[in-house]
Amino acid sequence: MDARPSEARYQMRNTTAVAVKPPSPVEHPYHYEAYKICSSKDILDLFKLYEEDPNISKKLAGLIRKVIGEREPELLLWSGLRQQKKDIARNHLQNVEFTPAFIRHDIATLDQLVNLMATAEKEGSHVKAVGSFYAFGNVCETDGILVKTDLLSQCTQTDLSRLTEHAKADAEKNGIVYFEVLSGTTFADTIKALNKHNRALINLGGFTGQSIAGATSTSTHGSGINIPPLSSMIVSVHLIAPGGHQYRIEPSNGITNPTAFKSANTNVTLIQDSEVFSASVVSIGSLGISYSFTIITIPLYSLFETREELTWETVKPTMMTEIVEKHRNAEIWVNPYTGEALVTKRDIATKEEIDKYGNTISIEARKDLGSFLEHPLFIDTALKSQYHQTPVVDTYDNIYPIGLANDFPAISIEILYSIKDNNHILATESAIKLLQQLRDTKKLSLTSFFSLRFVAASDQYLSMSYGETRCAIEFPILYADGHYFPEVYKPLIEDALRFGGRVHLGQWQPPSFNSHYLSKVYPDGGLTAFRNQITKFDPKGTMTNTLLRQLGLVPNSSLEPVARGLAV
């Protein structure tokens, strides 16, 4: 039996497409031109081939994206392609799914991005950018145009002629070299590029697959009580705001020479204002789409890592003074059901340590972490599989990533707590008690240990560590074990609010999250300043999506919550 569409079905679709009321050639001349082109006999004949031959269909889909290029995606409204099949957007884990009006896979140049943003505001379309799409929540969701930024990938050394003399001198004094990184570049690709120059990032998290923009816009971090989130490596942002307006945004004492910049960049406005900059990096996509960043790099370094098997009860009394404050990085992994703990301590390796231990770590050494996570009873075994009696030494990019465990389909929430008056310890104790209750009463549990890391204060208004150093606690659950995770995460988040916990907006959040949550855990001054920048850069709400509406992060919004009650 012929599986191809029948001639009658094709004629019916043709009739539907042609029956669309033409736009006015006076009021909408551009749309009228598009309508004439896309309703012509040649195009309709092409559609017939499109439907009847899957190979041609595939080629045509790619050709259409290429031909449209920098022109507005509204052309497809008149072709009927959007009416026949809409793209579905899914995150990497596939727990998030939505249907944008259009997905742009082809954005590879600055001009394309500028034109898209200009057209989107003009036509009243919402826009969101997405990088590697590892977010577990709806931070990237949109009913408008979803922009894939993976083609915006490059890392090159910054042109020194752009910098102020002070910036040059300060960089030389502190061993800093600046690099320009396009927003869709992953951390893995950035690291590869920097390694060729014997340069390194100041810190890393446990995963390098995220894009630079995606990770920093949600304040993703590593660990280190004196090291701010990864967003702190960014000193300059090239932002494309709605309307196609271009801005180079830096702190008040920014690295860019205004005179030199103005003569070389007639289409980009330089803003050197700390209040604006503090909203421009950790922005969850509310101001526009970042095209590129200027980042700080330091000389390539190795780390000396030790691990120690302890218990939560033995770690707790001296955790800060003997572990966290004495080392560059410190992490504590805890089994909430047995109290077993694994403490990891890292410092910059000395020459003697490198000579003695060599490059002794590898991704393979991390592989057993995931092998036990499917079985809650084996969490202690998973912890023990990561213990090593002998210290290990390797370059930072081999030490920080947790390895093959990243390939497991796991979901998580992360909550950051103030460390003042041992608030983070009280919050940890409360979380352990709650997790034990959920296991005993509802048979619901984590499928792994939880982790404690530490992050220095950030000046970014929406960072989880804005204004003060915080302790980050992450709670993972294997997604393959079923979709019960909200029943664990909702009570954990509700409990966290009692301790002023700030939830990582790049990870899972309950659908009922609202601005009441923000007003409870963030200072009003920072939120007001952040909202002011949204109104300034996106007055028409082009970047608005469901999450931003729920959180009250929209143009001309006030501090009054959009909905009262619990944030969960």
Secondary structure, DSSP 8 states (H G I E B T S, - for coil): ---S--HHHHHHHHHHHHTS----TTT-HHHHHHHHHHTSHHHHHHHHHHHH-HHHHHHHHHHHHHHHTTS-TTHHHHHSHHHH----EE-SSS--EE--SEEE----SHHHHHHHHHHHHHHT--EEEESS---SSSTT--SSEEEE-TT---EEE--GGGB-HHHHHHHHHHT-EEEEEETT-BHHHHHHHHHTTTEE-S---S---SBHHHHHHTT----BTT---GGGGEEEEEEEETTTEEEEEE-TT-SB-HHHHHHH-TTEEEEE-HHHHHHHSS-TTSS-EEEEEEEEEEE--EEEEEEEEEEHHHHGGGIIIIIITTSSEEEEEE-TTT-EEEEEEEEE--HHHHHHH-S---GGGGGGGGGGTT-GGGHHHHHHHT--SS-EEEEHHHHSS-GGGGGS-EEEEEEEEE-GGGHHHHHHHHHHHHHHHHHHHH----SS-EEEEEE--B--TTSTTBTS-EEEEEEEEEGGG-S-HHHHHHHHHHHHHTTT-EE-TTS---TT--HHHHHHHS-HHHHHHHHHHHHHH-TT-TT--HHHHHTT-STT--SS-SS-S---
